[in-house]
Amino acid sequence: MTDTLSPAPAPAPATTSVSPTAGQLWTRSRALLAAFLLLIVFGVLYAAARSGENHDALDPRSPDPSGSRAVAQLLHDQGVTTTVVTTTDEAVAAAGPDTTLLVTVPDLLTRRQQDAVGEVMDRSGGRVILLAPGKPSIGRLAPGIQYTGPVPVRVLEPGCGLSAARTAGSAEMGGGGYQTSSRDADRCYPDAPGDFTLLRIPAANGGDTVILGTRALLQNENLAEQGNASLALQILGTRPKLVWYLPSLADASAFDGGRQSFLDLIPDGWTWAVLQLFIAAALAALWRARRLGPVVAERLPATVRAAEATEGRARLYRHGRARDRAAEVLRTAARDRLAPLVGVPPAQAHDATVLPAAVAAHLDDAAVDSHSLLHGPPPPDDAALLRLADDLDALERRVLLNERKATP
């Protein structure tokens, strides 16, 4: 009785799905989704609660604690007309020798806007007040002034001969510290030796530039403290017209007529910060990717049955539709087992001409295509892969049976 190379198809084995079900996915992820939803709700509520804190900050029309309606009203009582502008073009057009131009947030201005304000400072003959300028703007709007860094807002003494400061006396100053080498500059309210929170630099055309380190001086909630009101009125009320410039992101001049790129609008500090993040990420990748030494073989913590390991590997092949790889594994194992049975050395077990010829000579059956079984093309579908496995088993059994018959 001989085995055939194409046995009757066996009943399909029971399969067990290893993919998680929808219920399992929901059980695993509901805690994470709940935390994410809670975070979103908290962010929305926090933003809503804080939305009114900086609403209309430094706006002379706003009665909010952070607004500046009180100082504008006091200036109006003294005969100073306050005009609110939100674009650079309006601010430049309104500037003149009888005008004080207050720039509330100089760091929001782009380079083009800073250049336009700088031209006004050079030719208007009026007063320009820069409120808490930082590194993004101080170098272009006030050359020769150095920003030394943030300082706490607290009560400081004038420490200078400027009449407005001497009249006001102690005031809540700070915010930013500045230095200048100009001999004609008035340096007031020092926070530390060499660092001042109020500077006045006279210009050759009769105007001047005033740098205030803090915005708190002009806000409604702080105006009644110390000598804040006196100092604010004297700084802002030297001329009959006050142009209150509130920079706006909707200002078309900020985009330079469409000629500026997005990178031009990013402050230099952010560019360096992003570069540092990239460097840190690269170093972290190199650190995590380094070799910790040679691979050390360790015993498995548990013994896995061969049948389970084989089934798991087969499921991986099936999931990845790697029929070619699975067929090659089956053929390689079959060649390793057949080679000693037909007298082929292990070094030639995978030679496409040696082993198939030896198997064919051993069986002496022209109907058996040993070369196609051991070195054929990959199966086109799962059914063909199953037939290949069965045919390889049948081939091994026939060779083993003939070997036993030939042994006396």
Secondary structure, DSSP 8 states (H G I E B T S, - for coil): ----SS------------S--HHHHHHHHHHHHHHHHHHHHHHHHHHHHHTTTTTTTT-TT--STTS-HHHHHHHHHTT-EEEEE-SHHHHHHH--TTEEEEES-GGG--HHHHHHHHHHHHHS-SEEEEES--HHHHHHHSTTEEEEEEEEEEEE---S--HHHHHH-SEEEEEEEEEE--TT-EEEEEEETTEEEEEEEE-TTS-EEEEES-SGGGSGGGTTSTTHHHHHHHHH-SSSEEEEE---TT-GGGGGGGTS-TGGGS-HHHHHHHHHHHHHHHHHHHHHHS--SS------SS---HHHHHHHHHHHHHHTT-HHHHHHHHHHHHHHHHHHHTT--GGGTT-TTHHHHHHHHHHT-TT--HHHHHH----SSHHHHHHHHHHHHHHHHHHHHHHHHH--
